[in-house]
Amino acid sequence: MRRTPLSRSWAERGMAPTWRAINGIKRSLTLDLRKPAAKDIIRRMVATSDAVMENFPPCVMDRLGLGHAALNPQLVYCAISGFGQTSPYRDEAGYDGKIPVLSGMTTAFAVSPALF
Protein backbone atom coordinates (compact mmCIF):
# COMPACT_ATOMS: atom_id res chain seq x y z
CA MET A 1 0.00 0.00 0.00
CA ARG A 2 2.82 2.42 0.74
CA ARG A 3 4.42 2.02 -2.67
CA THR A 4 1.40 1.81 -4.96
CA PRO A 5 2.26 3.30 -8.37
CA LEU A 6 -0.83 5.54 -8.57
CA SER A 7 1.34 8.52 -7.71
CA ARG A 8 5.08 8.06 -8.15
CA SER A 9 6.02 11.15 -6.10
CA TRP A 10 3.88 10.06 -3.13
CA ALA A 11 5.03 6.44 -3.43
CA GLU A 12 8.69 7.55 -3.33
CA ARG A 13 7.99 9.28 -0.02
CA GLY A 14 6.22 6.17 1.33
CA MET A 15 2.91 8.02 1.33
CA ALA A 16 0.88 6.54 -1.51
CA PRO A 17 -2.80 7.62 -1.68
CA THR A 18 -4.26 4.33 -0.43
CA TRP A 19 -1.89 4.23 2.54
CA ARG A 20 -2.57 7.90 3.37
CA ALA A 21 -6.33 7.37 3.18
CA ILE A 22 -6.15 4.65 5.84
CA ASN A 23 -3.23 5.86 7.97
CA GLY A 24 -2.93 9.59 7.28
CA ILE A 25 -3.99 10.90 10.69
CA LYS A 26 -2.55 8.17 12.89
CA ARG A 27 0.28 8.90 15.29
CA SER A 28 2.32 6.47 17.39
CA LEU A 29 3.61 6.73 20.92
CA THR A 30 5.33 4.12 23.07
CA LEU A 31 5.19 4.48 26.86
CA ASP A 32 6.22 2.30 29.79
CA LEU A 33 3.01 2.58 31.81
CA ARG A 34 4.79 1.45 34.98
CA LYS A 35 6.60 4.80 35.08
CA PRO A 36 4.97 7.86 36.68
CA ALA A 37 6.02 10.16 33.81
CA ALA A 38 4.24 7.88 31.31
CA LYS A 39 1.07 7.92 33.43
CA ASP A 40 1.20 11.71 33.49
CA ILE A 41 1.42 11.76 29.69
CA ILE A 42 -1.63 9.49 29.45
CA ARG A 43 -3.61 11.69 31.84
CA ARG A 44 -2.74 14.82 29.83
CA MET A 45 -3.74 13.15 26.57
CA VAL A 46 -7.02 11.88 28.01
CA ALA A 47 -7.93 15.36 29.25
CA THR A 48 -8.55 16.40 25.63
CA SER A 49 -9.81 13.07 24.29
CA ASP A 50 -13.29 11.74 23.62
CA ALA A 51 -12.38 8.05 23.62
CA VAL A 52 -9.72 5.64 24.85
CA MET A 53 -9.08 2.20 23.43
CA GLU A 54 -6.82 -0.33 25.13
CA ASN A 55 -6.18 -4.03 24.59
CA PHE A 56 -4.63 -5.24 27.80
CA PRO A 57 -6.02 -8.26 29.67
CA PRO A 58 -8.84 -7.34 32.07
CA CYS A 59 -7.96 -5.15 35.08
CA VAL A 60 -4.43 -4.24 33.92
CA MET A 61 -5.32 -0.58 33.39
CA ASP A 62 -7.08 -0.49 36.77
CA ARG A 63 -3.99 -1.92 38.47
CA LEU A 64 -1.90 0.76 36.77
CA GLY A 65 -4.27 3.45 38.04
CA LEU A 66 -5.35 4.25 34.47
CA GLY A 67 -8.74 2.56 34.29
CA HIS A 68 -11.94 4.19 33.09
CA ALA A 69 -12.97 5.72 36.42
CA ALA A 70 -9.44 6.96 37.17
CA LEU A 71 -9.06 8.69 33.82
CA ASN A 72 -12.41 10.31 33.17
CA PRO A 73 -15.80 8.66 33.63
CA GLN A 74 -17.16 10.75 30.72
CA LEU A 75 -14.86 9.04 28.20
CA VAL A 76 -15.95 6.43 25.73
CA TYR A 77 -13.68 3.66 27.06
CA CYS A 78 -13.12 0.54 24.96
CA ALA A 79 -11.38 -2.34 26.71
CA ILE A 80 -10.65 -4.88 23.99
CA SER A 81 -8.58 -8.00 24.48
CA GLY A 82 -7.89 -11.03 22.33
CA PHE A 83 -10.13 -13.27 24.42
CA GLY A 84 -12.61 -10.81 25.89
CA GLN A 85 -13.19 -9.76 29.47
CA THR A 86 -14.89 -12.92 30.79
CA SER A 87 -13.67 -15.94 28.80
CA PRO A 88 -11.51 -18.67 30.36
CA TYR A 89 -8.56 -17.30 28.35
CA ARG A 90 -9.13 -13.64 29.36
CA ASP A 91 -5.73 -13.29 31.06
CA GLU A 92 -3.84 -14.58 28.02
CA ALA A 93 -2.38 -12.43 25.27
CA GLY A 94 -4.23 -12.73 22.00
CA TYR A 95 -1.95 -12.78 18.97
CA ASP A 96 -1.85 -14.24 15.51
CA GLY A 97 -0.68 -17.81 15.88
CA LYS A 98 -2.50 -18.54 19.10
CA ILE A 99 -5.96 -17.50 17.90
CA PRO A 100 -5.98 -19.71 14.75
CA VAL A 101 -4.72 -22.66 16.79
CA LEU A 102 -7.42 -22.27 19.45
CA SER A 103 -10.12 -21.76 16.82
CA GLY A 104 -9.15 -24.93 14.95
CA MET A 105 -8.47 -23.06 11.72
CA THR A 106 -4.87 -24.23 11.50
CA THR A 107 -6.03 -27.85 11.65
CA ALA A 108 -8.65 -27.31 8.96
CA PHE A 109 -6.12 -25.60 6.70
CA ALA A 110 -3.50 -28.31 7.24
CA VAL A 111 -6.01 -31.05 6.48
CA SER A 112 -7.68 -29.49 3.45
CA PRO A 113 -6.33 -26.30 1.91
CA ALA A 114 -9.11 -26.60 -0.70
CA LEU A 115 -11.56 -25.43 1.98
CA PHE A 116 -10.08 -21.97 1.68
Steps between C-alpha positions, in 0.01 A plus 500: 500500500782742574660460159198479271586649159191724480717798586874454456594809705286391797615138470866611510430673831323189635169685500297352216132608483354171625737490797432867583124447481518228766792621713530873431394631841644227720783573740704257710629526853672239715486536879603282793179528702678387817681835510337806660605730213322272250183504712513879506522505120195273476302720739587813299400333174172373644409848624438604138374167366152367433591131500766259623564156358726247670564130446655379821361198687218592740588719801853591384411866447324509838809357670709768330263769627392580143161331482180663380397653833853624575538673165165662435161335546364709209730329248391239253727223633556188290674212675573246228707188549569197285276276709252746647442605858330184632622198301716227656795637299443866601840535670689371196646715225315470173728495197510354154617143537318427822154604380498279185626205704230539766230551237597183313568687177860383478384138515238554231753671274762229554249226424333656197635819346222470239255617768648846470 
